[in-house]
Structures are given as C-alpha cells and as structure tokens.
Amino acid sequence: MLANQPCIPLRDEGEWRHELTDLRREVAQMRSVIKDAASVEALMQERSGRELGENSIRHLSAQIEETLLVRLQLCVQTTRTSVHPSLNP
C-alpha cells in the first residue's frame, strides 16, 4: 500500500525554520500596518466633521453672496439716483 502513494519530497529542518522566520516577519508587518490603520469609527467621525464644515462653508458662502447682491443693488440704485435724478419716482 505504501508503494502506491506519491512520493512527497521532504524538506529539511533549515528550510522549515527559514519559512517560519519569513512567516513571522510577514505577520509582524501586517500587525504593524493594522496597528497604524485608522479605525472605522475614527474615519466616520472625521467624515462627519468634514461634512459639517463643508455645510457651514456653503451656508456662509450663500450669506456672503446675498449680502454682496444687496450691496450691488444699492450701488446701482445710488448711481441711478445721482446720475439720472429724473428717474426717481
């Protein structure tokens, strides 16, 4: 029965030790990467904060645009009044 089984080459102990050392190094590198990685919760908090900031900036930009439009309209009215007094009601 043993004669029918395929022959699997055996590796010596040095090869096994070398492979084990490589695997340990890879695991250590993975642990380092995982340790340095940000958690999902931290990323979600950062994203939420960024979205709040962006929304605030949009709101302030809209307010500035409205203010500038009002000032422009006042300047146009003032210019019309001083240049063309006959256009005043």
Buried (B, 14 or more C-beta within 10 A) or exposed (E): EEEEEEEEEEEEEEEEEEEEEEEEEEEEEEEEEEEEEEEEEEEEEEEEEEEEEEEEEEEEEEEEEEEEEEEEEEEEEEEEEEEEEEEEE
